[in-house]
């Protein structure tokens, strides 16, 4: 393990990335058990001995974007990319969650969007083109969408009744890597998917959105027993009211083309 930490450090990975990789290794070692369920390789890791770095939150790189940057990015793109970036900045969705959204009836097996596009039901995420369970239990949630953004989503989806909202020609969900390579990096050297998420959180706090509703929309855990007792997040009319009060804080810009029909669906029709 000490040797691995050294190699990761020499590769100039961040402290947080190294800690996360080492956590995976620990999990793999701990997963080896005998017929009685006892660990075969029990370990008490000495972090100081293996030179595991300490993650200092103040030193972490947490880039964000400002309203003018979001508006500028949206003015330079059209179609699915414009809608995707507006969705990320206007809801705080993780990129994998946004790419997992499908058109259709609500289900525990997939993330869906309501017919009026004012509610997104997050149940899955996408990683490397495959659906998987969300990052945490708190990521399973419903997100209320401001009316102005909902109108853009509804116009983009049009009359389609099935398939991923953001998809390839074959109907599969878009790839995060391809989005960065083919579009976002060509119009911005600083914007990241998570920067849109930080932007939304900042705006929600500036708008005075109650913390338990904010954490529910973003998919973060409660911080105290009092937070667990509060059921404000279950008051749907109140949530929708706050979604409109918070608004978007950026200019949606021009309209783009509607959602294309995947080749696989078109051929079947």
C-alpha positions in Angstrom: 0.0 0.0 0.0 2.9 2.3 0.8 4.3 1.7 -2.6 1.0 2.4 -4.3 0.6 5.7 -2.4 4.1 6.7 -3.5 3.3 6.0 -7.2 0.0 7.9 -7.0 1.8 10.9 -5.5 4.5 10.7 -8.1 1.7 10.9 -10.7 0.7 14.2 -9.1 -2.8 13.1 -8.2 -4.6 15.3 -5.7 -4.8 14.3 -2.0 -8.5 13.6 -2.3 -8.1 11.4 -5.4 -5.3 9.4 -3.7 -7.5 8.9 -0.5 -10.4 7.7 -2.6 -8.3 5.2 -4.6 -6.8 3.8 -1.4 -10.3 3.5 0.1 -11.2 1.2 -2.8 -8.1 -0.9 -2.2 -9.0 -1.2 1.5 -12.5 -2.3 0.5 -11.1 -5.0 -1.8 -8.8 -6.4 0.9 -11.6 -6.4 3.5 -14.0 -8.2 1.1 -11.9 -11.4 1.2 -13.6 -13.6 3.7 -13.6 -17.3 4.6 -16.6 -19.7 4.8 -17.4 -18.3 8.3 -17.5 -14.8 7.0 -14.3 -13.8 8.8 -11.8 -11.6 7.0 -8.9 -13.5 5.5 -6.6 -10.4 5.5 -7.6 -8.3 8.5 -5.8 -5.0 8.5 -5.4 -2.0 10.8 -4.0 0.6 8.4 -1.3 3.0 9.6 -1.9 6.0 7.5 1.2 7.8 8.6 3.4 4.8 7.7 2.0 4.5 4.2 2.3 8.3 3.7 -1.4 8.7 3.0 -2.0 12.5 2.4 -4.4 14.5 4.5 -7.3 16.1 2.5 -7.4 19.7 3.5 -10.8 21.2 2.4 -9.4 24.7 2.2 -6.8 23.6 -0.4 -9.2 21.7 -2.6 -9.8 23.0 -6.0 -13.6 23.8 -6.2 -14.1 25.8 -9.3 -17.5 27.4 -10.0 -19.0 29.7 -12.6 -20.9 33.0 -12.4 -24.2 33.9 -14.0 -22.5 35.8 -16.8 -20.4 32.7 -17.6 -23.4 30.4 -17.7 -25.3 32.8 -20.0 -22.2 33.2 -22.3 -21.8 29.4 -22.5 -25.5 29.0 -23.4 -25.2 31.7 -26.1 -22.5 29.7 -27.8 -24.2 26.4 -28.0 -27.6 25.0 -29.2 -29.6 21.8 -29.2 -29.0 19.2 -26.6 -25.8 20.8 -25.2 -27.6 24.1 -24.5 -30.4 22.2 -22.8 -28.0 20.0 -20.8 -25.9 22.9 -19.5 -29.0 24.9 -18.6 -30.4 21.9 -16.8 -27.1 21.4 -14.8 -26.9 25.1 -13.9 -30.7 25.3 -13.1 -31.1 22.2 -11.0 -27.6 21.3 -9.5 -27.9 17.8 -10.9 -24.7 15.7 -11.1 -23.8 15.0 -14.7 -24.4 11.3 -14.4 -27.9 12.0 -13.0 -28.8 14.3 -15.8 -27.7 11.8 -18.5 -29.8 9.0 -16.8 -33.1 10.9 -17.3 -35.6 9.1 -19.5 -39.0 10.0 -20.9 -41.8 7.9 -19.6 -43.8 7.0 -16.5 -42.2 7.2 -13.1 -40.4 4.1 -12.0 -37.9 2.9 -9.4 -35.8 1.4 -12.2 -35.1 4.6 -14.1 -35.0 8.4 -13.6 -37.9 10.2 -15.3 -39.2 13.6 -16.0 -42.9 14.6 -15.5 -45.0 15.4 -18.5 -44.9 19.2 -17.7 -41.1 18.9 -17.1 -41.5 20.6 -13.7 -40.4 17.6 -11.7 -37.4 15.3 -12.2 -37.5 11.9 -10.4 -33.9 10.8 -9.8 -33.6 7.1 -9.3 -30.5 6.2 -11.4 -27.2 7.6 -12.6 -25.1 6.9 -15.7 -21.4 6.0 -15.7 -19.6 5.1 -18.9 -22.8 4.6 -20.7 -24.4 2.3 -18.2 -27.2 2.9 -15.7 -26.4 2.3 -12.1 -27.7 3.2 -8.6 -27.1 6.9 -7.6 -24.0 7.9 -5.6 -25.8 7.8 -2.3 -29.3 7.0 -0.8 -29.9 10.8 -0.6 -29.4 11.1 -4.3 -32.7 9.3 -4.8 -35.0 12.4 -4.8 -37.4 14.6 -6.8 -36.2 17.9 -8.1 -38.5 20.8 -8.7 -37.7 22.7 -11.9 -38.4 26.5 -12.4 -41.1 27.1 -15.0 -38.7 28.9 -17.4 -36.4 26.0 -17.5 -39.3 23.5 -17.7 -40.5 25.2 -20.8 -37.1 24.7 -22.5 -37.1 21.1 -21.5 -40.7 20.5 -22.7 -39.9 22.2 -26.1 -36.8 20.1 -26.5 -38.5 16.8 -25.7 -41.5 17.6 -27.9 -43.9 14.7 -28.5 -41.4 11.9 -27.7 -42.7 9.4 -25.2 -39.7 7.1 -24.5 -35.9 7.0 -24.5 -33.1 9.0 -22.8 -33.5 12.8 -22.9 -29.8 13.1 -23.8 -28.8 10.3 -26.1 -26.6 9.2 -29.0 -27.9 8.4 -32.5 -28.3 4.7 -31.3 -30.4 5.8 -28.4 -27.8 5.2 -25.7 -27.1 7.9 -23.0 -24.4 10.5 -23.9 -20.8 10.0 -22.6 -19.5 12.5 -20.1 -16.1 12.3 -21.8 -17.4 12.9 -25.2 -19.5 16.0 -24.1 -16.3 17.5 -22.6 -14.2 16.7 -25.7 -16.7 17.5 -28.4 -18.3 20.6 -26.9 -17.7 22.1 -23.4 -13.9 22.3 -23.7 -14.2 24.0 -27.1 -16.2 26.9 -25.6 -14.8 27.1 -22.1 -11.4 26.2 -20.5 -12.6 26.7 -17.0 -16.2 25.4 -16.8 -16.8 21.9 -15.4 -19.9 19.8 -14.8 -19.6 20.2 -11.1 -19.0 23.9 -11.4 -22.6 24.2 -12.6 -23.7 22.3 -9.5 -21.8 24.7 -7.2 -23.3 27.6 -9.0 -26.8 26.3 -8.3 -26.2 25.7 -4.7 -24.8 29.2 -4.3 -27.9 30.7 -5.9 -30.3 28.7 -3.8 -28.6 29.9 -0.7 -28.6 33.5 -1.9 -32.3 33.2 -2.6 -32.9 32.0 1.0 -34.2 28.5 0.2 -34.7 26.5 3.4 -31.6 24.3 4.0 -33.6 21.0 4.2 -35.3 21.7 0.9 -31.9 22.8 -0.6 -30.2 19.6 0.6 -33.1 17.5 -0.7 -32.8 19.0 -4.2 -29.1 18.7 -4.3 -29.0 15.2 -2.8 -27.0 15.8 0.4 -27.5 14.1 3.7 -29.1 15.7 6.8 -26.6 17.2 9.3 -28.5 16.7 12.5 -31.3 15.0 14.3 -33.4 18.2 13.8 -32.9 17.9 10.1 -34.2 14.3 10.1 -37.3 15.4 12.1 -38.1 18.2 9.6 -40.5 17.1 6.9 -40.5 20.3 4.9 -39.1 18.5 1.9 -42.4 16.5 1.7 -44.4 19.7 1.2 -44.5 19.7 -2.5 -46.4 23.0 -3.1 -43.9 24.7 -0.8 -41.0 23.2 -2.7 -42.4 24.3 -6.0 -43.0 27.8 -4.6 -39.3 28.1 -3.6 -38.2 26.8 -7.0 -40.0 29.7 -8.6 -38.7 32.2 -6.0 -35.1 31.1 -6.6 -35.4 31.1 -10.4 -32.4 30.5 -12.5 -30.2 33.6 -12.2 -28.9 33.3 -15.8 -30.2 34.0 -19.3 -31.5 31.0 -21.1 -30.7 32.6 -24.5 -32.1 31.4 -27.8 -34.1 28.3 -28.6 -32.5 25.2 -30.1 -33.7 22.3 -32.1 -35.9 19.7 -30.5 -34.9 16.2 -29.4 -33.9 13.9 -32.3 -35.4 10.4 -32.6 -32.8 7.7 -32.0 -31.9 5.7 -35.1 -32.9 2.4 -33.4 -36.4 3.8 -32.6 -36.8 5.4 -36.0 -35.9 2.1 -37.8 -38.3 0.2 -35.6 -41.1 2.6 -36.5 
